[in-house]
Amino acid sequence: MNSKALPSLVAFLGIVTATAAPITPTYDTFGTLSGATFGGTGIPNHAVAITTIGDVTLGLTAHARYSNPAVSNDGAGTFYAVNGGDIYSSPPQPGYARWNFGWYVKNAGMSSYIVDLRYDFDPATATDEGLLGKASALLGQDSLVQDSWNLGMGFLALSSSFVTPPTYSPFNPSVNGEYSFALILRDLSGKELGRSAINVRVVPDGGGTVALLGLGLGMVGWFSRRFAR
């Protein structure tokens, strides 16, 4: 966890929102988010689900953790990563996934908001949003907060001043499935103003299968858009 992000994750605000639907990929544009580092160095920013609400920009992505296999995507908000624990870091962290999810929030205006980050431990598809974990914070005026997290990070599974853990736990990085994420902007009354959302599908490590799957689905999307014109 990037210590620079902690001051912005100041408090769990207790905003309860009735939800009865799974998260689906949601964004204004999917592509490069210039200037985004996701709190690290060398983290790719060319495949980001980007949503702009007034002066606020939200961005979500998924990427390989250190030297683990690359994460691919279909060009439409669904990412593909390999299963298994991260045994390649120093020291090894087998409880961590081999991929991270990166989030970015920039408020260029003079209003304050609430921002929620929803995250998923349940490998089943179409998990209801209300069962996902939530980290909530006050987004101040003229601020930028970004980081890259892993579902194996212990603080995501423990109740705290700003985290409500998922109903389904614990997270197991070796289980195949679909994991959902949403970055949600709310006004100070708790009303949703917009969101960026992605899904990450975790599959067995097949020596290039993930890259080929992402490329194949990306081509299907390209042909669909091409002929739709």
N, C-alpha and C positions, 0 to 999 in steps of 0.2 A: 504493500500500500504506500502510495506517495504521501509523505508527511505534509507536503504543501497543500494537499487537498483537505486535510483534517480541519483547518479553521473554517472552511465553508460548510462542512458537515456538522453544523452547530447544534442541531436539536431535532429530535423526533417530534413532529408537530401534531400527531394524532388526527390527521385528516382521514376520515373513513369514507370511502367511496364505494357505492354498490356496483359490483361488476359481475357479469354473468356471461362472459365471452372470452375466448382465447385471444392471445395477442397475434396479430398478423403483421407482416412487414408494412411499415407506414413511413412515408417520407415525401418531401417535395422533389428532391433530386437524389440520385445515387451516383456517387463519383468522388472526386477529389475535394477534400476540405482543407484548403490552403491554410497553413499556419498551425494546424493541429499536430501536436506531438504525443498526445495522450499520456503526458507525464513522463515520457522516456525518450530514448534516442533510438533511431532506426526502426521505429514502429511505422508501418505503412499507413498512409492517409489517402490512398487513391480509391478505396472502395468503402465509402461511408454513406450511411443513410442520413441525409441532411434535411432538417426541417427549420424553416425560418418563421418566427411569429413576432411581427413588429421588429423590435430591436434585439430580439433574442434568437440565437442560433443553437440548435441542438444537433449533436452528431453521435452516431453509434456505429461501431465496427467490431469485427472479430479478427484475430491475427494469431499467428504461431507464437508460442512462448519460447523465447531464446532460440535454440538450435533444433527445435522440434519440427516435424513436417509442416509444410506451408498449409495455410487455410485458403480454400478457394471459395468462390461465390458464383451465383447464377446471374449477377448483374441486376437483381431485383429484390435484394434484401434478405436472401437466404444464403447462409454460409455453410461450408462443409469442412469438418475437422476430423482428425483421427482420434480413436479412443485410447485409453491407457493413461497411467500416471506419468508425471514428468520425472524421468530418471536421468535426464541429461543435464540438469542444472547442477551447480556446485554451491552448496551440497544438494544431492538429489532430494526432490520433494514429491514422492509417489502419491501423496494425497491431493496434489494439484493436477488439474487437467493439462493437457499438452497445448492448450490454446487459452488465450485471454480474451476478454471483451473490453473494448476501449470506449470511453464516453467523454463527451465534450459539451460544455455549456458556456456560452458567452452572452453576457448581457451588456450591450453597448448603450443602453438607455439609462434614464434616471428614475425608473420605477423598480420596485422590489417584487419578487415573486416567490412562490414555493416550487421546488423541483423535486420530483420523485424519480428514483431509479428502481424499476421492477426487474427482478432476476429469478431464475427458475432452477430448482434442483430436481424436478420431476422429469424423467426421461420419456414419459408418455407424451404423445402428440396432443395438441389442442388443450393444454392445461389452462384451466380458468384463471384469469388474471387475479382474482381475489385470493388465490392460493399461493401466489408468488411472494417472494421476499420483497421488502421495500426499504430503501434508504431514503430518508427525506431531509431536506435542508432548506433554509432560507437563502434565496439567491438575491444578493444585494445589488445596489446600483453600480453600473460600470465595472463589472467583474468578469473574470474568466476562471473556470474550474474545469480540470480535465485529469483523467487518470486511466490506467489500465489495470483491471482487476481479474482475479481468477476465482472460479466458484469454489476452489479448495481453500481459500483464505478463511481462517477461523472466525473472524469478526462477522462474516456474512451469515453464520449459523447461530449467532448468539444475540439475544435481545440486548439492546443498549440504548443510549440516549437518542440515537438516530436510526437504528436498524430494527425492523421487525422481520425475523427469519421466515423462510417459506414454511408452509404447512407440511410439505413433504420433505423429509430429511432422513439421513444425511446425504450429502452429495457423494456419488461414486464415479470417479473419472473413467472407470473401465466399462461402464454401461453405455451401450449404443442408445440413441434416442434423439429427441428434439428438445432444445432448450431455448426459451423465449426471453427477450429483453425489451424493455421500453423505458425511454426517457421522457417524462411527462412534465409539462409546464402548467402551473396553476396560478390563478390570482390569489390574493391573500385570504379570500373567502373559501378557497378550496375548489373553485370551478376550473375544470380543465380548459386550457386555451389551445393546446396542440401537443403533438408528440412525435418522436422518432422511435421506430420499433424494428427489430430484426429477429430472425430465428437462426439458430445454429444447429445443424444436423450432424450428429456424431456417428461415425461409421467405423468399421474395422480398418486397421492399417493394412492397405493392400498394395503398398509399393507403387504409388502414383495414381491409385484409384480416385482419391479425393480430387486431385488436380484435373483428371479426365472428366469426372462427374461435373465439376463446376464449369469446365469448358464446354461440355456437351449441352448442359442446360442453358448456358449463356448463348450458345449458337441458336438453340431453339427459340429463346426470347428474341434474339436479333431477327431471325427469319419471320417470326410472328409480327413484330413491329414493322418490318419491311413490307410484308405483304398486306398488312392492315392499312397501309397508306394507299 
